[in-house]
Amino acid sequence: MFNKSTVLTWSTWRLAFISFSLLFIFFYAFYLRENKKEINYVDPMLNHAAKLVLNSQISESPLSSDEIISTLAKEHDAFVYVVNNHGLMLHSSIPSIHQFSDINTLDKLTLNPDTFVYTNTDYSTGKHFIRCYLPYLSPELPTEPTFLIIDKALQLDNPYLKSLVPALWKALIISSIILIFYVWIIAAPIAVQVQAIQDGFIDENGDSHPNYTGIVELMKIRQTQDSFLRHAKENHEQLNTEIQHWEGFFNTIPAGLILVDHENSIINANERSFKLFHVKALSKPKGAFLMAAYKNSDLSRLSNDFIKSEDEFSETEIQVIRQGEELNLNVKLVRISLNQHEEENGLIIVINDITRIRQLEKLRKDFVSNVSHELKTPITVTLGFLEAFEESLDDPDQARYFFNIIQRNTHRLNNIIQDLLTLSRLETQEKIKRFGYEKKDILNTLNNTIDLVSEEIKERNVDLETDIFAHEVKLNHGLIELAIRNLLENAIRYCDPENAKVKLTMTRKDKELRIKVSDNGPGIPNQFHERIFQRFFRIDESRDRNTGGSGLGLSIVKHIIQLHQGSIVVDSTLGQGTSFTLVIPK
């Protein structure tokens, strides 16, 4: 009956427990009080002792103290004795030489003769002790104050244990009667009505069927509850959907976002914010402090200082070093209200990674500085020798010498400008995939490149060894020709001047085309293998300028190979030479 009515079942057992507990406490207290009542042993003993003493005093043949003591001891199963006011035991029902110790009581009774009773009960052991004092005129010592004392010890039942069983039985019986009455008169009819409500309002699919016709009040309650649950379920689903949308939006924002309360603890944070600081994202960031979550003292300090200030907005930049990498982070702090009444303020922290921007700014500054330096040198030389050329017009040989220097620096200046324009064009073309691609024979492209550098080969007496073959491939052949030309020119300039050797080879491997240019020059130290592709980078400034290079050749080669989705590999040994391999996917 009560399987589907959890509330009624719970209330029934609760009633049983409460009624049994209260009844047990009541009956136990009642029986304990009754069992603790003492049987009146004192009055019979005092009356009997007074009667014996009085009869002995008015009798013609009075009883001796020993006879009175013996009679009382047998009648009441007690220890009876006579002591003087100093506690000396004069007569006793049991032979004893003990000195009576309660002298204070004897002194009080000597000053104020009267009967006195002392009792002591130990309920834990059931021991009960009675001591009665009576002023007594001993026939043997009529001039000395004496007292008749009766000691009686009893063994009583433990009232706590004696009260337990009957209290349990009566509490159990009466609580069972109350429980049966409650179940059959109250709980059972209500359970039937509740079950009828459940069957009438909600089926297994959770659909509402308000057709209950039982108790009107219960019907209204159930109707209200059914409507409330339905609306609560709809609101809960809608709220969950909105939360998921906002969480998705929050986590897809490319910037790091942290919402912080006035105590500098996190309310919410997106995953991007944790990635920017290279720390593991917390599954539940709410309530965590900034320092504990992001392990960055600068961020925690900025937030704490902003909370204490009255500023509405603040922006700064911090550096973060994680795993050997330095990041530049732009941090914006905006004060917000966390409730409608603006009683509690917090802040939003917006974090952007500006490392790339700072790197580009540095590259721009370095580029401007390098370009200025590279252009200034040939211009200065040209201007100086123009003045010398003007003064030596009367000397043809001297004028020819100055003219050659001016011409060489002018060509160098033109090469720098042309290379800069080429780099700019390549950077623009990197955004356009497959720009200018044609399917042509790579052999013609390589032979054209060799023809372009043939004059330099003859001038420097270079032994050029080639291993190339015909192969049609779809490339930007003009750019590949420019890249090979730059590599060949570098190899010709830096090879061993006494035994100049340069190799141009080509191989096919899987879906790659490899073009390799090698020389027998001095080689490149390992620490410079990455930097040689930077603009205007030179290992030996004076030697590189004497060769006539612009310092942009390898940077142009790198951009060309990146435009073809390929790579360039450097292999160099000091004193033996250097090889550059272009790896071009087909």
Secondary structure, 3 states (H helix, E strand, C coil): CCCCCHHHHHHHHHHHHHHHHHHHHHHHHHHHHHHCCCCCCHHHHHHHHHHHHHHHHHCCCCCCHHHHHHHHHHHHCCEEEEEECCCCEEEECCCCCCCCCCHHHHHHHHHCCCCEEEEEEECCCCEEEEEEEEEECCCCCCCCCEEEEEEEEEECCCHHHHHHHHHHHHHHHHHHHHHHHHHHHHHHHHHHHHHHHHHHHECCCCCECCCCCCCHHHHHHHHHHHHHHHHHHHHHHHHHHHHHHHHHHHHHCCCEEEEECCCCEEEEECHHHHHHCCCCCCCCCCCCEHHHHHCCHHHHHHHHHHHHCCCCEEEEEEEEEECCEEEEEEEEEEEEECCCCCCCEEEEEEEEECHHHHHHHHHHHHHHHHHHHHHHHHHHHHHHHHHHHHHCCCCHHHHHHHHHHHHHHHHHHHHHHHHHHHHHHHHHHCCCCCCCCEEEEHHHHHHHHHHHCHHHHHHCCCEEEEECCCCEEEECHHHHHHHHHHHHHHHHHHCCCCCCEEEEEEEEECCEEEEEEEECCCCCCHHHCCHHHCCCCCCCHHHHHHHCCCCCHHHHHHHHHHHCCCEEEEEEECCCEEEEEEEEEC
